[in-house]
Amino acid sequence: MENNITKTLITLRESRNMSQAQLANLMGLNKNVMGRIERGLRSLRADEIVRLAKIFDVSTDFI
């Protein structure tokens, strides 16, 4: 069940030619957890949104 956050996350990741495993590693998460996040099966926590914003150099509002 995709939502706007998952679409944005996938778009950001793919625009940087990054795999789910690479992003999961940067986030300190298991790649399976990253897959669940991208499929909308697990919500992002506030601290994870902040980490994503830093990784992709965007605002938390953008995510």
C-alpha positions in Angstrom: 0.0 0.0 0.0 2.1 2.9 -1.3 1.6 6.4 0.0 3.2 9.7 -0.8 6.1 9.1 1.6 6.9 5.7 0.0 6.7 7.2 -3.5 9.0 10.1 -2.5 11.5 7.7 -0.9 11.6 5.4 -3.9 12.0 8.3 -6.3 14.8 9.8 -4.2 16.6 6.5 -3.9 16.3 5.6 -7.6 17.4 9.1 -8.7 20.7 8.5 -6.9 21.0 5.0 -8.4 21.0 3.6 -4.9 19.8 0.1 -4.0 17.4 -0.7 -1.1 20.4 -2.4 0.6 22.6 0.6 0.2 20.0 2.9 1.7 19.2 0.5 4.5 22.9 0.4 5.4 23.1 4.2 5.5 20.0 4.3 7.6 21.3 1.6 10.0 18.4 -0.7 9.0 18.0 -4.2 7.7 17.4 -4.3 3.9 14.1 -6.3 4.6 12.9 -3.4 6.8 13.7 -0.9 4.1 11.7 -3.1 1.7 8.7 -3.1 4.1 9.0 0.7 4.4 9.0 1.2 0.6 6.0 -1.1 0.2 4.1 0.9 2.9 4.0 -2.0 5.3 6.0 -0.2 8.0 5.8 3.5 8.9 8.9 5.7 9.2 9.7 6.9 12.6 10.4 10.6 13.1 14.2 10.0 13.6 14.3 8.0 10.3 12.6 10.8 8.4 15.3 13.2 9.7 18.1 10.7 8.7 16.5 10.4 5.2 16.4 14.1 4.8 20.1 14.4 5.7 21.0 11.5 3.3 19.2 13.0 0.4 19.8 16.7 1.3 16.2 17.6 1.4 13.8 19.0 4.0 11.8 16.7 6.2 8.7 18.4 4.8 9.7 17.2 1.3 9.8 13.6 2.5 
